[in-house]
Amino acid sequence: MDPNLKLRELLDQSGWTEYRLARKAGLSDSTIINIFKRNTVPSIPTLEAICKAFNLTLSQFFAEGEMVEITPELHDIFQAWRFLTPAQKEALLHLMDTMRQDHSANDEKEQ
């Protein structure tokens, strides 16, 4: 993943200028300009400030694809999953798939 390309995408999505990013991140204009004009990779502290400006974590910045928030409820499910046997995991996945299909069928009936 190219951090500079990701930064450009974030700027475009937010509609921010490089100047506005510098102000929001508490960085100098030259720091942001150098990232783009000289194609320099930002240092971790600089990237942390930029991520904070975009309300992102470093993990979210570097994530490929969709990020899923791990709620306390999901954390509990993952913890329980770890102790299931392969057969139990398969049975649970089958049950969840059946429940999802039933839910979809009910949604179609209501429409």
Secondary structure, 3 states (H helix, E strand, C coil): CCHHHHHHHHHHHHCCCHHHHHHHHCCCHHHHHHHHHCCCCCCHHHHHHHHHHCCCCHHHHHCCCCCCCCCHHHHHHHHHHCCCCHHHHHHHHHHHHHHHHHHHHHHHHHC
